[in-house]
Amino acid sequence: MRSIFTFLGIAGVLLLFISLGMMIRSTGDASSFNRLHEVILIINVAGVAVLLLLVIGNMIRLGREYRQHLPGARLKARMVGMFVVLAVVPVAVVYYFSLQFIQRGIDSYFDVQIETGLDDALRLSRSALDLRMNDYLTQTQDMVDSLAGRDEQALVSILGSLLRDSGASELTVVGQNSRIVATSSVGASIALPSLPGDDVQLQLRQGYSFVGLDPVGGGGFVVRTAVTIPRFTTTDEPRMLQGLYPVTGRLSGLAESVQQAYTRYGEAAYLRKPLKYSLTLTLTLVLLVSLLAAVWGAFLWSRRLVAPIQSLVAGTRAVAEGDFHTRLPTPTRDEIGFLVNSFNDMTRRLADAHETANRSQHAVESERANLATVLAGLSSGVVALEPDFTVRIANRAAGAILQADLQSRVGAPLTMTGLNAQLLDQFAAVVQQRIEEDEPNWRDEVVLRTDTGRHVLNTACTALLGDNDIPAGYVVVFDDVTELLQAQRDAAWGEVARRLAHEIKNPLTPIQLSAERMRRRYLDTMNDTDAKVLDRATHTIVQQVEAMKAMVDAFSEYARAPALDITRIDLNRIVSEVTELYRTGEIGMELSVSLDRSVASVEADAGRMRQMLHNLLRNAREALPVDGKVVVSTTRRHEGSVELVEIVVEDDGPGFSISTEQIFEPYVTNKTKGTGLGLAIVKKLVEEHGGRITAENSELGGALVRVILPADEDGRSLLAHGRTMPVVSGGGIA
Amino acid sequence: MSERSGTSGHLIGFMLAGLVVLSGFSAPPSYAAKNGDFAIQAAYADEVDGVFYLNATIDYQLNDFALEALARGVALTFELKIDLRRVQRWRPDKNIAELLQLNELRYHALSDRYLVRNINSGEQQSFQTLRAALLELGDIHDLPVIDRALLNPKRSYIMRLKSILDIRSFPGPLRVLAVFFGDWRLTSDWYRWRLQL
């Protein structure tokens, strides 16, 4: 569309110049375009006006672009300015000198001497003609005497005679009211004679004769004379004689030539000033059209030249803003076109590179998402560390194992102080120490200790290879194998128990029976001394066999794991019933019970709850001195959405002299009595219910065993699967 | 025949004045008619033997520009426009006949007389004074216009008459000025009357 307008504009300017050419021609000689002259002028003036409007419009537009600091506006303004200066200065110079040339050149064609000469020639011609005219007037005056008082017939005859003698071409007697009385002319003319005008008749009436020179239409002159014919009486009709004498010969030709030269020079001299004005006007129009067309062309040209630069700037901005798909139209095959082609090539390469980078990034993100999914699904904890031990990646299992929210610590140092994260602090210290000991790749069991017990983490650390063999980070994979080890230990003890039952218990009964038979058979036959020895020996054998049986039964009980019979029970009632049995025993002890009324209904195996309480109380009683004090309490508590029941058995005995971490191991005891399986069985019962058990030395000075059980099946499943149970008061852990 | 010698400053002033005139070039044509020194004093059409003849008296008053040009040998052409229009009720009148009479007036220096030439017929007359020549030009006497047979007696007709100094016949330089300067635009108003059938 813009090209069409430009083409139309150029065509219009060309038409304007053509019309200017026509105007210049018509200024000199109007014959060709005299009818179109006004139209041509109007076209030119309108063209100038249109060009002026175009230029003004372009200037306003350029000014606006300049003020708005549009790209390319300054360059365009500079180019237009330079072009205008380059166009205006020479044209103005040419215009000035052309004006001078018109002014002085035209004037130089006219000379006062020529004018004077022509005036003189005219006067000379007039003088020559005046002589001839006076001769003709005298002839005419001589004729009128012979015509006075004649009638019309006689006049015709006389006029014919006078015509032949005088050399006139026509003699006419004119009467009153311009009545032709008689006429005679050379040749057989049927046309009426030309009568004298009113001015001639007026002059005659005033008593003067008339003589004048009449130009003839086809060229040449006629001398017209008029003389009044004398009247004899006052009643005679006033008449006059008009004579026409042709000016012939050389005089006529010369007079005609002088007349034409005088007229032409006079006209030319008169037209000198209008000619200057017209030429100036035409030149001004040419100047305006040229200048305005040049300025307009400068705008068009600069716009066309700056357009690719503007698009380059816009394209560069687009690229800077991240749009790599910008393609610029190739304007020409010049340097600008080469630049635009290079830009297009660059953006194409950038777009390709960007797309490749995007694909790589997507692939990396996809891999990272997959890795995150894999890591999230892992039960093992995975922590990726930067070389400065800040957390790069940590999966959920890592946080659960280390009992800290590691995922929110991405980007922060692994070692967090003041967060009450004992496991994490110890773990971080171990990992950091091992790495700083220049051992980036290692695998080991890391034992962590907290208030609630020991945790064994099977840990492997691998360094990520970086540049120049400097580790780019570390990946630490660890798993809490505490329960696994416990399960292995339990399984081993179970196997021991089964073997005891199988290998030891079976021979015990024959041993006991044999000892009793020996006693019955030989006791009475022996003397007192031997009988006493036998009695004591067999008694010892039977007693020890009983003890061994009890021990084997205990082992058997530990290994036996019948299915739980979970029902809704009143835990407080069971606690009351069991504790009641211990109020009256061989060894008296002070037993106080504190029951939380809200601990009414609990889903648990009633038999195992009784067994657990029996074991705990028996364990306390065996450890207590005479008149020892035992406190049993139940409490209802919540941890998150999990409803729990807490049973605490506390005594004022000697307390635990061995590690509370090992107190629940089978055959570990600090008592003189017992099999060492009491607390191990209790722990097994508690864990079967999904609960946990801790042991510590109480404020009373004795031992304190804390059992925490889920109140219902939902809590049990939550405790069984969620190892993220937060740390609770009292030093217990989830 | 003496000439004033102009200066370039004068020329530039004229040029600027010309540009000012150019800028106001779109003035309506009636602007020039108001300055007209030609006046049609009387006009009528007589029917003789089935033909309408025009008789009119026109007062030609030349201004100084025209008088100077005439005195310097420039021929002036007087254009007499005659047209006949049929009156129509709801539409513009229809032009049914046009007649253009051209007369040329020039000064003959050698004889010191003014020549009037009818361009249509070629007939030429000379007059001792300009006044006499203008009177002759302004005296339209029995100029045949149209046959009655060509007119519908049931319709009414308007005859119009206008006289113009024809600037298109000027020499080129003068015509350029005449286009832009209203002083050269001598013209009469339209004189109109209803033709009596």
Interface residues (C-beta under 8 A of the other chain):
Chain A: S26 T27 G28 D29 A30 N34 R35 H37 E38 L41 I42 V45 V48 A49 L99 Q100 I102 Q103 D107 F110 E115 L118 D119 L122 S125 R126 L129 G197 D198 D199 G212 L213 D214 P215 G217 F221 A255 V258 Q259 Y262 T263 R264 G266 E267 A269 Y270 L271 R272 K273 P274 L275 K276 Y277 S278 L279 T280 L281 T282 T284
Chain B: M1 S2 E3 R4 S5 G6 T7 S8 L11 I12 F14 M15 G18 L19 L22 S23 F25 E68 A69 R72 G73 V74 H108 A109 L110 S111 R113 L115 R117 G122 E123 Q124 S126 F127 Q128 T129 A132 R168 S169 F170 P171 G172 P173 L174 R175 V176 L177 V179 F180
